[in-house]
Amino acid sequence: MPKKLSTPLIIVNFKTYLEATGKKAVELAKKAEKVSLETGVSIGVAPQFTDIAAVASATDTPVFAQHVDPIAPGSYTGHVLADAVKEAGAVGTLINHSERRLKLSDIDAIIRVACEKNLVSVVCANNQTVSAAAAALNPDAISIEPPELIGTGIAVSRAKPEVVLDTVKLVREINQKVTVLCGAGISRGEDVAAALRLGAQGVLVASGVVKAKDPYRVLREFAEAAKIQEKQSLEG
């Protein structure tokens, strides 16, 4: 991963929320950057395509695209080119988010394209089996996200800890190098700590930060919880 990305890692998906669109996307990315500098915890953001360049130029926060297509430059009107998001300033991309599902063959092709373009690939998976299949494709990271918990405020690390445990075990059996993240319903620092205790190396979050009354405070809580848990794990 790029120097700015390390574990524990927090990635904030801006989705298409108005709270993180246009100028507000830049403002939120600056808050993420501030928290990262204050705590030493790596934080990345995934704004909408139209905001990648603005966020990347206004902050040092690592920027991810929310998706790229498995295409080469050419006649692909309406598609998202990996070269274009990289040129705009992205260091990586999400792949197969539950709101942008893909076939396994397309996931494979996008991982390959991302690797060729030196973009960090973060594959989202809805269950343990998909996570294991994705691990075999050699992405940089996998985020386990049961779709029924996304946006609920009920963290998978609390509601379904066995999903995280089983995912980590399966992925590690297949690919020791891949970073395992945990998503869906992350809304408190304890959710982040719980994810790390279960073997995850970070979290992928969205509404818990983007739609919070005080995103800075929430991100600071997440980062501090991650830092404390990491220290305890190292000491233990």
N, C-alpha and C positions, 0 to 999 in steps of 0.2 A: 504494500500500500504506500501511497505518497507520504512524505515526511509529516505532513499535517494530520495524517490519520493514524491513530493508534488505538489500542484497547485499554480500558473500556471505551467504547464508542457509542455516541448518541447521534442518531440521524433524525432530523425533523422533516417530515413530509408535509409541504405546504398545501398539497392537493390543489383544489381550485377555490379555496376559501377566500372570500373578499378581505378577511382580516390579514391575508398574506399575499395580496395582489398589488402589482405596481410598486408605488413608493412604500407601501406597507410591507412588501416583501423585503425590501432593502432594510427597513427599520428593524424587522424581526431578525434578519441575518446579523445585523450589528449587535443586537442583544445576545445572540448566540455566540458571537465572537467575543464579546465582553466576558461572558460566563466562562468560556474556554480559557481565556487569558488569566482570569482570576483563579481558576481551580486547577488548570493544567489538564483538564479532561477534554478529549477530542470530540468536537461537535461539528457535524456536517448538516447541510440543508438541501432540500429538494424542491426548489420553486417551480412554477410553471415555466414552459419553454421560453415564453416572451420575457421572462424576468431573469433568466440565467445570466445574461451579459451584464445587466445592471447590478445584480447582486455580486457577481464575481469581480467587477471593477470597483465596487464601493467598499468591499470588505476582503479580509484574508480568509474568510470562512470557506472551507471546502464545499464546493457546489456539486450536487448530483442532478442529472436529468431525471424526470419521473418515468421515462421510457425512451427507448430508441427502437427502430425497426431493423430487421435483418436484411438490409439492403446495401448496395454499393451506389456510389454517385451515378445519377442517370435519370431516367424517366419514371419517377415515382412521386407524382404529385400528391401532396397531402401526407406524405410519410415523414418520419423523423430520421435524419441522417446522423450517424455517430460523429462524422467529421464536423458537422455543423454545431452540435452541442459542445464538442471539444473546443472548437474555434471560439465559441461564445464564452468559454471559461470553465466548463464543467470538468471535474476530475473523475467522474464516474456516473453510473446510471442505475436506477432501480429496474428490475426486470420481473415481469409476471406478478405485479401487485394484484390483489384480489379484485380491484376495480379495473384491471387491464390484463385479464387472463390470456395466456398464450398456450399454444401447443408445445409439447416437449421439444419437438424438432426446431421450433422457432427460438425457444429458450437457448438451446444448444448453439444455434447460429448467431444469436445476439451475444452470447458469452464469447464466442470466437471473434466476432467483430470488435467487441470491447477490448479484448486482449490485444488484437492487432493495432488498435488505436491508443493503447495504453490508458484505457479507462477502467476504473474499478467497477466490477460487476457485483451487484447485490441482488440475489434472486430471492423473491418472496415466495413462500410455500404455505399452503393451507393445512397441511398435515405431515405426519412423520414420513409417510411413504414418498410423497412428492419431495420432501427435503432430502431423503436418501437418494432419489433419482437425480436431483439437481446436483448433489455433492459429487456424483460420478462425472459430471460435466466440467468439473474443475473451475467453479466461479471463485471470486475472491471472498464472498460472504453469502450466507443464507440467513434469511429472517423468517422464523416460524410465526405465522399469524393466522390463527383460527378466525375465519371471516365473521362468524356469529358474535365475536367479542369486539370487533373493530368499532370504535366510536362509542362503546357502551360505558366506558369508565371502569369496567370490570377487567382487571388485568389477567392475561393468560397465566402469568407467573403465580397468581393467587388462586384463580378459579380452576385451572387445569395444569397444575405443576407437572403432572405425569407426561403431558404433551412436550414440555420443554426438556424434561429429563430423557425421554425416549428419543427425541430428535437429536439431542447432543450425542447420545450413545450411538445411534445409527450413523450419523454423519461422521463421527470420529472413526468408526469402523471402516468407512469407505474412503475418507479424505481427511488426513490429519492437519492439512494446511488451511482449510477453509475456516473463516471466522463465522461463528454462530451468533446471530442476534435474535432478539425476542420482541415481538410486536403485539398489538391488539390490546386496547384498553388501558395502556400505561398512563396513569394519571397522578401518581404519588411517588415520592422518593423511595418509599418502602417497596413499591412495585419494581423499581429498578434494582434495588438491593436483592430482592427475591429472585429476580431473573439471573443475576450474577451468581447467587448461591446455588442455583440449579444447574450452573455450567455455561450459561450464555456469556458472551463477551461484550455485550452491549444491547442497546434497544433501538427500535425504530418506532417513532412516535409521530402523532399528527395532531388531532383535535385537542388532546390533553395540554398541548403547548399553544398551538395556533389560536384556539378559541378561548384560552384562559384570560381572565381579567388582567393578570399580571404575568405575561409570558417569561419575563426575566426571572421573577421569583421562582416560578415552576422549574425553569431550566436550571437555576442555581441549586434548587433542592435535588433535582435529578443528578446533577454532576457531583454534588457533595456526597450523596448516597452512594454513587458509583465509586467514588474515591475511597470512602470509608470501607466499603465492602471489599474492594480490591486489596486494601492494606490488611484487613483482617484475614483474607484468604492467604495472602503471602506469609503472614505471621503464623497462621494455623497450619 
